[in-house]
Amino acid sequence: MEKKLNKRKGSQSLEFTNPPVILSTACVVGKKEGEGPLGAYFDQIEEDPMFGGKTWEDAESKMMFRTANLALKKAKLESKNIRYLVGGDLLGQLIATSFGVESLEIPLIGVYGACSTMGESLAVASVLVDGGYADRAMAITSSHFAGAEKQFRFPLAYGNQRPLAATWTVTGSGAVILGDETNTVLYSGHKVHVRAVTFGKIVDYGVKDSMNMGACMAPAASSVIAAHLRDFNLIPAYYDKIVTGDLGSVGKDILIDLMRQEGYDISKNHMDCGIEIYDPEVQDTHSGGSGCGCSAATLCGYLMNHLKEGKWKRILFVPTGALLSPVSFNEGQSVPGIAHAVVLEAV
Amino acid sequence: MEKDLKKVTAAQVSQETESEKKKALYNQYVGQMTPKHSWFKNLCRAWLIGGLICVLGQALTNLFISQDMQKDQAAAYTTICLILLAIIFTGFGWYQRLAKFAGAGSVVPITGFANSVAAPAIEFKKEGQVFGIGCKIFNIAGPVILYGIFSSWLLGVIYWIWTLFQ
C-alpha cells in the first residue's frame, strides 16, 4: 500500500514508481509539414492531402491508421499485443479516431482535450502501464488542416484574411507505444521513459477570439507548468526543454510573461512545437502550427530524436488545448484552455 | 476608465483577484501582445483590387452596350459574368489567394458573394445533395440574403408610409 501513496505528488501530479518505457513512436504528416523545418524528423510525409480517402475526415482516419501501424511495425508488435489504445482528435464525436482505429481491434479509451490530446492520451496510457493494468498501451492522436477548417472555421475555398495571431492546423498524426519493464526496447540510443504527469485544470481568462488560440491557452499552460514545478519542488532549469504544444509566437510571449508572475523564468528553455514545425515567413502560417497533430508529430519525430540521441536528458512536454466549440462560441462563451504536463526522461 | 490610459502588465493581470476584472485586464493585455494587420496597407490593397473588379465590370458593361444591348440588360449580363468568373476562380482555389491579398476589396463586390456561396457548395458536396449542398450552401451567405431581403422590405414599408403623407 505504501507504493500507492508515493505515486501522488503535490496537489495535481503523479510520479510513476514503474515508469513506462517508450517502445516506439511514429509520425505521419502532410506535405506542408514535410516542407517545414522539422521535415527530416517525420517518418512519413504524404503528398496527397486526401491520404487516398474520399473526404477530409476519411483522410484523417487513414492517416491515423497508418501511424498506428507504423508504430506497431517499428516495435515489431501486432495490434493484439497492445492491451489498450488511448486516443482522440479534434473532430466531433472523435470520428477520425473511431474510424481510424476500428480495424485494429484494440480496446479504446477515447479522450478529448482539443490540441492537448497527446498529453492527455500519453498520461492516461502511462498510468495504465505504471499501475500494471496494461503491459503495453498506445497513445495516439491526429489533426487535419482541411477537416479542422471545415469544422471550426470556413470552407477551404472561402476567401478571407487570416489574422496574424491565427495558427495553422497541422496535418499530422503521432503514436506512442508504451510498455512496462518486461518489454525490450528495439531502438538504438537512450531509452525514453515517462516519469511523471501533471494533469491540468481548465483555465479561462475570458478570451473570446477564436483566431487567437495562443492567448486562450497560455494561462492554462502557465497554470500546469507552475503547478508541476511546485508539486515536485523544481526549478525550470531542471528540464533541458519545456515544450508547449501550439501556443504560437503570440502565446509564447504571454506564457513567459505569466510564468514570471508565478516566480519562474522559462525564457531560456521554453520551446513551442507550433513555432518549430513551420517557417512563418516562407510557409505563411502566421503565429505557428496548431492541432492535436502539432505536438504529437513533433514529439514522435523531433523531440524523441533528441532524447534518444542524448541531446536532451529530460523534457517537460506540455501539449496545450483551446476548448473551442462553434456552438458555445456563437452563444457568446469564451474559449477556455487546458494543458497537461508529461515528464519524459532519457536513461 | 483609468486602466485604459496605460498599458496593462502581466503582473496586474495575475494580481487581480476578482474574476471578471481579471478577464477584462487579460483581454486588454492580449490586445497589446497581438500583432495586427496594418489597416492602411489593407485599405490600399482593398481599394486597388476592389477597384479593379469594378473596372472589369465597367469594361464588360461597355462591351455589352457596344453590342447594342440596353443599359439594364448589359448590367444584368455583367453581373452574371462576374459571378461566373468568381465561381471559376473559387473552383480552382484562386479566389482565396486573391482575398488574402485584397481583404474587403474582394469580399464586398458581387464576386465575394459568389465565392461565399460556391465555397460551401464545394466543401459540403460530400455530405450529399440535400443535407450537404442543400442545407449548407448558404452557410456564409445566408445572413446576407436574409437581412438583405428583410431590410429592403423594411425600407419599402417606410417608403410606403412616406408616400401616404405626400
Chai-1 contact restraints between the chains, C-beta under 6 A:
chainA,res_idxA,chainB,res_idxB,connection_type,confidence,min_distance_angstrom,max_distance_angstrom,comment,restraint_id
A,T55,B,K126,contact,1.0,0.0,6.0,A-B,restraint_1
A,K150,B,E123,contact,1.0,0.0,6.0,A-B,restraint_2
A,P155,B,A119,contact,1.0,0.0,6.0,A-B,restraint_3
A,P155,B,P120,contact,1.0,0.0,6.0,A-B,restraint_4
A,P155,B,E123,contact,1.0,0.0,6.0,A-B,restraint_5
A,A157,B,T90,contact,1.0,0.0,6.0,A-B,restraint_6
A,A157,B,G93,contact,1.0,0.0,6.0,A-B,restraint_7
A,A157,B,Q96,contact,1.0,0.0,6.0,A-B,restraint_8
A,A157,B,A119,contact,1.0,0.0,6.0,A-B,restraint_9
A,A157,B,I122,contact,1.0,0.0,6.0,A-B,restraint_10
A,Y158,B,A119,contact,1.0,0.0,6.0,A-B,restraint_11
A,G159,B,Y95,contact,1.0,0.0,6.0,A-B,restraint_12
A,G159,B,Q96,contact,1.0,0.0,6.0,A-B,restraint_13
A,G159,B,A99,contact,1.0,0.0,6.0,A-B,restraint_14
A,G159,B,S106,contact,1.0,0.0,6.0,A-B,restraint_15
A,G159,B,N115,contact,1.0,0.0,6.0,A-B,restraint_16
A,N160,B,A99,contact,1.0,0.0,6.0,A-B,restraint_17
A,Q161,B,K100,contact,1.0,0.0,6.0,A-B,restraint_18
A,Q161,B,G103,contact,1.0,0.0,6.0,A-B,restraint_19
A,L164,B,P35,contact,1.0,0.0,6.0,A-B,restraint_20
A,A165,B,T34,contact,1.0,0.0,6.0,A-B,restraint_21
A,Y205,B,K23,contact,1.0,0.0,6.0,A-B,restraint_22
A,Y205,B,Y26,contact,1.0,0.0,6.0,A-B,restraint_23
A,G206,B,K23,contact,1.0,0.0,6.0,A-B,restraint_24
A,N212,B,T34,contact,1.0,0.0,6.0,A-B,restraint_25
A,A215,B,V30,contact,1.0,0.0,6.0,A-B,restraint_26
A,V250,B,T34,contact,1.0,0.0,6.0,A-B,restraint_27
A,D253,B,M33,contact,1.0,0.0,6.0,A-B,restraint_28
A,I254,B,M33,contact,1.0,0.0,6.0,A-B,restraint_29
A,D257,B,A10,contact,1.0,0.0,6.0,A-B,restraint_30
A,L258,B,A10,contact,1.0,0.0,6.0,A-B,restraint_31
A,Q261,B,A10,contact,1.0,0.0,6.0,A-B,restraint_32
A,Q261,B,A11,contact,1.0,0.0,6.0,A-B,restraint_33
A,Q261,B,S14,contact,1.0,0.0,6.0,A-B,restraint_34
